Amino acid sequence: MTQQQAIQLFEEKKVRTVWDEEQEKWYFSIVDVVAVLTDSPNPRKYWSVLKTRLRQEGSELTTNCSQLKMRAADGKMYLTDVADTEQLFRLIQSIPSPKAEPFKLWLAQVARERLDQIQDPELSIEQAMKDYKRLGYSDNWINQRLKSIEIRKELTDEWKKRGLQEGVQFASLTDIIYKTWAGKTIGQCETELKEKIADTLSPKKEYEQTACSLKATMLKRLCHTKLGYDRINRKLGLRLSPQEIEDFVSGIIGRTDEAHFRKRGKNYYITNDAEGIRITVNSFTYTVITADRIYKQ
């Protein structure tokens, strides 16, 4: 089964999903759905009790539900109970909730949007353009970004036609491209990044910051984590890739005057009022912590 994991948002609450390309259907994390519908402090326990009750009633729903690996809050992948759209509609009937009807409409919308994008790929491109415009990117930047995505897809499609498989073979070819372009493999690039992070902890860091602007130092040493990527997408209501998030964060910092850089405790807070975004960066490692929307009073 070819799967694509994604985070969907219902009323600002996260619902983990997996798209099955072969069956052309979404699978939703049941625990996340229970959390949305019940506001239970322990949705996992709620689902466990409900599952036992449904079994006792002879319901086939619990038997037909599958398990897929999904990323948990700790960043690790765990087998998680999932249900497709049809199964969820039946499950919702067993959960008394004022959110049931709005959630059913949301489910239908998620399924319809995906199928529409498959039939007309331009719809997904239009959605990407809307997201980028909301983040304040210029039309020229958006066009270049979409073009790079198109080129990458053409490349990977060609690899697939030649019998190559995603994973190790894709990684090896990507390494060759990096080596040709930058003279380094991805592993070497990662090693350099770790050295830069370690260097920020050295005594000469303070001197270097006085020798050049804080903004320049920050942009040079900026680094990201999986937790940061997920947090930014969740808080801003977006579905950007790691590279898109890095471009977004660097763009906000680059366009913000240093007068709006504030250090409180262990973090820097970069506030761009014009674009309504505040970036939080660790002052020791320059790791991006999160991004928040700010609203004028």
N, C-alpha and C positions, 0 to 999 in steps of 0.2 A: 504494500500500500504506500503510494507516494503521498507524503503528508507535509503540510505547511502549517506551522503553529502561529497563532495570532492572539492578541489581546483585544477583546471587544469591551466597550464601555456602555453600561446601562445606568443612567442617572448617576454618573461619576463612579460607579462601582465596577470593579474589574471582573470580567468573565473570561477564563482561559478557553480557547477553542483550537481545534485542529481541522484543517480542510483536507478531505480525502479527494485527490484529483481523479482517481479511477472511478469512484462511485459518485463524484460530484455532489458531495454533501458535507455539511458542517457537523462536527462532534463537539459538544459542550461539556465542561466540567460540571458534574451534578452538584458537588459541594459548593461551587461558586454560585450556581443558580439558587440553591437553598439559602445561601447567605443573602442574596439579593431579595428573595421573596419574604424571608422570615425576620431578617435583622437579628438572627440568633447570635449570641456571643460564642456559641460552639456549633457551627453548621455541620461539622463532621459528625458530631454526636447525634444531631437532629436527623441527619441522613441515615445513620446506622440504625436508629430506632424505627424510622419510617420504613427502611428496607426490611427489617424483621417483621414489621406489621404487614407489609404487602405480601411477603412470603407466606405468612400464616393465612392470609386471605385467599391464597392461591393465584395471585397475580403473576403473569408471565413477564411483567416489566423488568423485574430485577434479574430474571434469568437471561433476558435478551440484551441487557445493558453490557457494554464492552468496557475494557480497560485499556488506556493508552498512556504512554509516558508523557508527563507534562512538567514544566518547570515550576518548582515550588518557591516560596518566599526566600528560602535559603540559597536559591540559585541552582539546586540540584534537581535532577529528573527523577520523578517517582511515578509508578503506575497509579492512575487515577480513574475512578468510575466516570464514564462518559455516556452521553445519550445523544442520538441524532434529533433533528427537529420534531419528527413525528412522535418519538418516544417522550420528548420533553413535554409536548402538548398533553399527553396522557398523564405524565407525572404531576404536572401543575394542578390537575384536578384533585390530587390527593393532598395538596398543601393549601390550607385556607390562608388567603393573603389578599389585601386590597390592591396589591401590585400585579395580581395575576393577569388581568386583561391588558394593561399597558405592556407587560412583559411579553405576552403572546404577540401583540402587534410588532414589538421590537424584534422578536424571533423571525417573524415573517419578513420583516424588512431586511434583516441581515442576510437571510437566505436568498431573497429576490435580488439584492444588490450584487451578490457574488455571481449568480447565474447570469444577470444582465452583463456583467463585466466579461464573462467568458464568451458570451455571444457577440459582444461589442467591446473589444479591448480599449477602445478610445475612452470609454467611461472611466476605467481605472486611471488613465492618464489625466483626464479632467479632474478626478478627485485628488490626485497628487498635486496638480497645479493649484487647486484651491487651498490645500494644506500649506504649500510653500508660500502662497500669497498672504495667508494669515500670519505667517512668520516674518513677513516683511521683505522677502527676497525680490530682487528686480526681475523683470521679464527676461532679460538677457541671461541672468544666472539660472533661472528656471529652465530655459530652453537648453542651455549647455548641460545641466544636470540630467534632464530627461534624455538627451542625446547619448550621454555616457551610459545610462542604464540600458538604452536600446542596443548600443554597441556590445556591452557586456553580455546581454541576452543572446545576441546573434553569435557571439563567440562560444558560449556554453552550449547553445543549440547545435552548433557545428561539432563540438566535442562529443555530444550525445550521439549524433548521426554516425560518427566514426567508432562508436562502440565503447567510448570511455564512460566510466561510472563516477557519480558524485562521491566525494570523500577523498580518499588518498590520491587518486589519479588527478582529480581537479586541483587538489592542493599542490601536487607536484608541478603541474603546468603553470599554475599561478606563481609558484616559486621561480620558475624559469622566466616568466614575464618580469617579475620584480628584479631578478638578477640582470636581465638585459637592460631594463629601464634605469634602475638605481645602482646597479653594481653590487647589490646585497640581496640575500634571501629574506623572506618574511621573518624567519627565526633570528637573523642578525639584526633586523630592524627592531624586533622586540627586545633583544639584548641591549641595544643602544638606549631604548626607552627606559629600561630598568636602571641602567647606569645613570641616566639623567635624573631619575627619581632619587637615587641614592645620593647623587651629587647635591641635590637641593638640601640635604640634611647636613652638609659639610659647613665648617666655619666661614668659608669664603662666600657663602650664599648672600649674606648681608651686604658685603662689599660689592658684589656683582649687581645687586639691585640698585645700589646708589649710582653705579657707573652707567646704567641704562634704565630706561623707564620701566615702571612696574608692569605696564601693559605689555611691552615687548618681551619682558622676562616671562610673564604668564603665558603668552601665546606660544613662546618657544618651548616651555616645559609642560604645557597642559597635557593631562592624561585622563583616561576614562576607565570605568569599570562596567561590568554587566548590570550591576545593581543600579548604577547611575543612569544607564540607557533606559532601563525599565521605568525608573522613577520619573524621568523627564517625560517619556511618552504618556505615562499615567496622569501626571499632574497637568500636562498641557493638552491632554485629550487627542494625542497624535498617534500615528503608526509609522514612525520614521525608522529607517535602518540605522545601525551604529554609525556608519560613515556620514549619513545625513545629519544625525544629531551632532557629530563632531563639527561639521561645517556650520551648522546653526549656532552652536555655542561660540565657536571662534568668531563668527560674523558679529554676534551680539557684543562680545568683548571688544572686538576691533572697532566697532562703531560707537562705543561708549567713551565719553571723556573721562580721563583719570580722576577728575574732581568728584566723580560718582563711584569711585572705588572706596569701599570702607572695610576696615579690618576690625572685627569684633571677635574676641576669644581666639579660637584656632582657625577661623575662616575669613575669607574675603567675600564681600557681597558687592557684586557689580550690578548697579541699577540703571537700566535704560528706560527712562520715562517715556520717551518718544515711541518706543516699540512695545511698552508695557510688559517688559520681562526683567526679572532679577535672577542672576546666576550666582550660585554659591560654590566657592572653590576652596579646598583645603589649603591653608597658607604654608604648610610644610612640604607637602608632596605635589601641590597643584593638581590634585585629583578633583574632577568636577563632581560635586555632591548632588546638586539638583538644579532645576530651573522652575521658577514660579511666575505666574501672571500677576501683575500689579495693576490696580485700578485707581484712577485719579479720584480724589475725594470731591 
